[in-house]
Amino acid sequence: MQDDEDEESGEIRPFWSGTVAFGLLSLPVNLFVASRRDTLALRMLDEDGTPLSRRYICSKDEEPLDSDELVRGIEIREDTFIEIEDDELEALAPEKSREINLRRFVPLKDIDALYFEKAYFLVPEEGAQKAYRLLATSMQDTDRAGIATFVMRGKEYLVAIISERGILRAETLRFHDEIRSPADIGLPSTTKAEKKDVDRLIHAIETLGSEKLDLEALADDAKEKLEALVEKKLEKNEDVKHPENLPQQETAQVIDLMQVLKRSLEQKAEAPASKPKAEHNEKAKKAGSSTKENKNTDNKKAGSKKASKTKQPQKKAAFDKNASKEDLYKLATQRKIPGRSQMSKTELIQALSQ
């Protein structure tokens, strides 16, 4: 699952809207995804650079199938399937509801981190701030999490509502049968370690310890290396493909970074297309411009060139490409660049450069 974002404004929209209910308290909230996907997707292309699409092929006659020829089935044993119709799935779907009913509260420390699946922020609707603060403070003071089920986009989820620093967060939970035990993967039984070995290792851990987690250490090095490779190829115009006559559904699936790079290429191609000065003068003569007007125009052009030279250093100093992603994002926010919340560091640099 991923959050929805307005392409024009870059504003993130709620993933789900509903009510958190507990006793007489009814709290209308919006659910926002607490993380964002920041990866580079590799598409499969043919030798001309045209994106390839996936199709279902019948394993019996190796013929491609249309969507209306597809049915769902569950394999209960080898070569034996139970077919499930769409209307049967709809009949099994949970009843639609816009309510998270907190009926049970458990100690937060009792929830193993293995059960946490995805985090969402709960944001109160207008006029519900007082009830929001009341619930958040009460849950944080008792150090408990509220356990509930709720329906989101046709699927029922098990969720833990957690309060941290006055903010309510919803953590979708994995079901119990989805968690493997150490015995399931053949881990050996634990044995007691020698005290002298433990003391020596503790000393080594403390030597490399730090008081606070440095979030910069959580950077995705592999993604940054791939971004650098893409930038290098773009600068050299190496392996850059321009497929033509693509179907609309194909171009719509291209990842955001590729759109940014495409715009950058188009701008570079249009740059040399400026009209020569002689052509401007010829047009001025045909329009009946006087010599004085031409002189004034030339003076304005000279003044404009001079002004552009004075402004050029400011343009270069507009932002530092070596700045952190957080600083680049702040600058993108100031410039109101659409889609900035989903951009990687490379995409932010490309967008700010334009």
Residue pairs with C-beta under 8 A, 6 or more apart in sequence:
1 15
1 33
1 118
1 153
2 33
2 36
2 37
3 12
3 13
3 15
3 32
3 33
3 36
4 12
4 13
4 14
4 15
5 11
5 12
5 13
5 339
5 341
5 342
6 12
6 13
6 338
7 338
7 339
8 338
9 338
10 336
10 337
10 338
10 339
10 340
10 341
12 32
12 33
12 341
14 30
14 31
14 32
14 123
15 31
15 32
15 33
15 120
15 152
16 30
16 31
16 120
16 152
16 153
17 28
17 29
17 30
17 31
17 98
17 125
18 28
18 29
18 31
18 97
18 98
18 99
18 100
18 150
19 26
19 27
19 28
19 29
19 98
19 99
19 100
20 26
20 27
20 29
20 99
20 100
20 102
20 122
20 135
20 161
20 168
21 27
21 99
21 100
21 101
21 102
22 101
22 102
22 135
22 146
25 131
25 134
25 135
26 131
27 124
27 128
27 131
27 132
27 135
28 124
28 125
28 128
29 122
29 123
29 124
29 125
29 128
29 132
29 168
30 122
30 123
30 125
31 120
31 121
31 122
31 123
31 152
31 170
32 120
32 121
32 123
33 118
33 119
33 120
33 121
34 118
34 119
34 120
34 121
34 169
35 118
35 119
36 341
36 342
37 342
38 220
38 223
38 342
38 344
39 220
39 223
40 223
40 226
40 227
40 230
40 255
40 257
40 344
41 255
43 51
43 52
43 253
43 254
43 255
44 51
44 52
45 51
45 52
45 241
45 243
46 52
48 241
48 243
49 241
49 242
49 243
50 243
50 246
50 250
51 243
51 246
51 250
51 253
51 254
53 249
53 250
55 64
55 65
56 64
56 65
56 70
57 63
57 64
57 65
58 64
58 65
71 83
71 84
71 85
72 83
72 84
72 85
72 86
72 89
73 81
73 82
73 83
73 84
74 81
74 82
74 84
75 81
76 82
93 154
94 151
94 154
94 155
94 156
95 151
96 151
96 154
97 150
97 151
99 150
100 148
100 150
100 159
100 161
100 170
101 148
101 150
102 146
102 147
102 148
102 161
103 147
103 148
104 146
104 147
104 148
105 139
105 142
105 144
105 145
105 146
105 147
106 144
106 145
106 147
107 143
107 144
107 145
108 143
108 144
108 145
108 162
109 143
111 145
111 160
111 173
112 179
114 174
114 179
115 160
115 173
115 174
115 179
116 160
116 171
116 172
116 173
116 174
117 171
117 172
117 173
117 174
118 171
118 172
119 169
119 170
119 171
120 169
120 170
120 171
120 172
121 167
121 168
121 169
121 170
122 132
122 161
122 167
122 168
122 169
122 170
124 131
124 132
132 168
133 166
135 163
135 168
136 163
136 166
136 167
136 168
137 163
137 166
138 163
139 145
139 146
139 161
139 162
139 163
139 168
140 163
140 164
140 165
140 166
145 160
145 161
145 162
146 160
146 161
147 158
147 159
147 160
147 161
148 158
148 159
148 161
149 156
149 157
149 158
149 159
150 156
150 157
150 159
151 157
157 172
157 173
158 172
158 173
158 174
158 175
159 170
159 171
159 172
159 173
160 170
160 171
160 173
161 168
161 169
161 170
162 168
162 169
162 170
162 171
163 169
216 324
223 344
224 345
227 257
227 344
227 345
227 346
230 257
230 261
230 346
231 346
232 238
233 239
233 240
234 240
234 261
234 264
234 265
240 265
254 262
256 339
256 342
256 343
256 347
257 344
257 346
257 347
257 350
260 343
260 347
260 350
260 351
261 350
263 354
264 350
264 353
264 354
267 354
281 294
284 293
284 294
284 297
289 297
318 352
319 328
319 331
319 352
320 327
321 349
323 331
325 344
325 345
325 348
328 345
328 348
328 349
328 352
329 340
329 341
329 343
329 348
331 352
332 340
332 343
332 348
332 351
332 352
333 340
335 352
337 348
337 351
337 352
339 351
340 348
340 351
343 351
